[in-house]
């Protein structure tokens, strides 16, 4: 009696395994393409998350200290922030606005001063010729107009980030649980832990970055004032704000300060350059290592790489959010891949 042919389960299982991996690759590619198409929206939502984390960081001590409800604590944090902004505007607003207006008026003169100085040096003649070649076709007014339009759009986007961030800070569990429900049931607990860890890491990074911004802004303003540099307050404020962008922000503020100092003379420009370099050395070698003992430690190479990659992908917004994006990515990779996949496999292999 002939034997019945047994089903080839190995071939079927290998085929279905290959099909599952193929479908997973197609799904990942589709999600990446969708993220690329919705990059502006995703960056806006990430900015709102940063606002929410900042508000929660301010509200958490109020909840622990006074036992207030989350909404009340967030409301007090928002009102306190607004009061600080209003009081600061009343104390320094007129002076700061006038200095920024003077700064805008003096920038063309600063360019002329540094151009004259460079043109008087042998090595600067080639630089001047190169710059003239770049502008040989006239000023790109269409690009300037689009930049102005982009600035207005950035202001409106910032306002929308704040509004969404307030809603996220009031009830983060609602949105986090909704996001967790999109993950298969078996992975929900690990995914939720990873989200909580990334929020905690982002909160600590914001605290450390806030300390750095205050130090850079105040020390720059004070140092420029002692050097007799005009517009010291406005330059200090700009330096503090740009310090949110590690590596590239301080370079931009330093170039601006040195450029304006050239209007007063090359000697003052040299002193200002030395001051900016000193502040950055103190901030990078003494302040941030102390802060990173309890905050998230981001290796400098990863920070610079993130700024370059996200800048190429998403433009200026990618550069601004590059470091917090890398912080969140580091925590998620650590929790979801290194600890859950690699270390579990190594532990299972060892046993």
Secondary structure, DSSP 8 states (H G I E B T S, - for coil): --------HHHHHHHHHHHHHHHHHHHHHHHHHHHHHTHHHHHHHHHHHHHHHHHHHHHHHHHHHH---HHHHHHHHHHHHHHHHHHHHHHHHHHHHHHHHHHHHHHHHHHHHHHHHHHTSTTHHHHHHHHHHHTTT---HHHHHHHHHHHHHHHHHHHHHHHHHHHHHHTHHHHHHHHHTTS-GGGHHHHHHHHHHHHHHHHHHHHHHHHHHHHHHHHHHHHHHHTT-TTHHHHHHHHHHHTTSTTHHHHHHHHHHHHHHTTT-HHHHHHHHHHHHHHHHHIIIIIHHHHTTTS----HHHHHHHHHHHHHHHTHHHHHTHHHHHHHHHHHHIIIIIIIIIHHHHHHHH-
